[in-house]
Amino acid sequence: MKHNKLLLRASGIYLLIGLLLAWSLIGVYTDVPIARFIFPGDPQRVLQGHIDFLLMTALILGVSAAKVSLAWHVQWAMVIGAFTNSSIFLAFAMMPAIDPRSEAFLPEATGSLISHYSIRLSFIITTYGFGGAAIGLIRSTFLKKKQES
């Protein structure tokens, strides 16, 4: 189980973030001032972030439960990608000027350009991590012949 410690820690953290976002949603939808201050953008983006953190938690826990040995770089790509992908929605909720669906969107602003390229980088990292995990899971189902001496 030692090889899954990183994945288990990340899952625990992401589950806590998902719970925090559930409470944040309640605050946003009931117009609690601090929640609206933190998330002035579209409340749907907070909901998307909440769901994505929980989805990533489930995916990472599923891979971890399979007890398949994964390379360190695949595990780290899963952990980093899961966080950055889910956080994109929160960034949109916190900064409507970088949210392409927002009326406040400023496409030529530096923040929007940074967001644009960060999203693509996040997708690449996430794809590498979860794709690598998927390949590892599939490979683990093939029997390896034991060499007898």
N, C-alpha and C positions, 0 to 999 in steps of 0.2 A: 504494500500500500504506500510505501515511501515515495514511489515515482508519481503518485497522484496527489501529493500534498499541495502542490501549487494550484492544481485544478480545484481541489476541495476548498482551499482558502479563498480563491477567487469566487467560487460559487457562493460561499457564505457572505462575502462582502457584497456581491451583486444582489443577493436575496435581500440583504438589509437595505440596500439602495432602493430596490423595488418597493419595499415596505414604506420607506421614507417618502417615496414618490406617491404612493397611495394616499398617505396623509396630506401630502402637498396638493394632490388633486381635490381632496375635500376642501382644503383651504381656498384653492383657486375658485372652485365652483360655488362656494358660499361667501365669496368676496372677503376673506380674511386679508386685511391690509398687507401684512408681511408676505403672504403667499403671492398676492398680486404684484407686489413690489419686485419680488424675486423672479416671477414669471409673468412679465407684462404682455407677452405674445399670446399666440393661439393656445388655449388650454388643450386642444387636441394633440399638440406636440408633447405636452407633459404626459398625456395618456399613452402616446406612442412610445415615449421613453420608458415609462413604467412597464408596458407590455414587453418591450424589447429586452429590458434588463431581466425580467422573469423568464422570457424565452431563452435567452443566452444562459441563464442559470440552469435551466432544465437541460439544455444541450450539453453543457460542460459536465453536469452531474451524470448524464447518461453515458458520456464517453468515459468518465472516471469510474463509473460502476462496472463497465466492461473489463476493467483491470488489464487493459492492453498497454504495453509499454510504448510510449511515444517519445520521440526525440525532444530534447529540451527546447529547441527552437520552434517546434510545432506547438508545444504546450504554451510557450510564451506568446506566440502569434495568436493562439486562441484567446488567451487572457487579455492581451492588449486590444485585439480586434473586437472582442465582445464589449469591452469598456468604451472604446472609441465609437463604435457603431451606435451603441445605445445612447451615448452622450450627445450625438449629433442632434437628436430631437430636443434634448434639453437646451442645447445652445440656441436652437431656433426659438424655443419658448422664452429664453432669457434675453435674446437679442433679435427682435423682429426685423431689424435692418438687414440681417443675413439670411432670413427665411424667404426662399423664392416664392412661397405661397402668400406671404404677407403683403398688405398694401404699403407697408413701410419699407419694403425691400429696396435696397440700393445696389443694383448689380455691379456698378463700377467702383464701389467702395473697396478699400483695402481689405476690410474685414470679410466682405463677401468673396473676394478672390482667394483669401487665405482659407476660408471655409470650403470653397469649391475644390481646391486641391487637397485639403485635409480629408475631405469625404472620400475622394478617390484613393488616397493612400490608405485610409482606414479599410476600405473595401478590399484592397489588395492584401493587406495584412490578415484580415479576417478570412478571406478565401484561402490563403496559404495555410492558416492554422486549422480551420475546420475541414478543408479539403485534405490536408495531411492526416488529420484524425480519421476521416472517412476511409482513406486508403489504408491506414493502419488497422482499422476495424475489419475491413474486408480481407486484408492479408492474414489477419489472425485466424480466419476461418478455414484456411487451407492447412492440412496436416503436413507437418514436417517429418520426414523419415529420420529416425534416430540411427546414427552410425554406431555400429557395435565394433569394439576393438578386439 
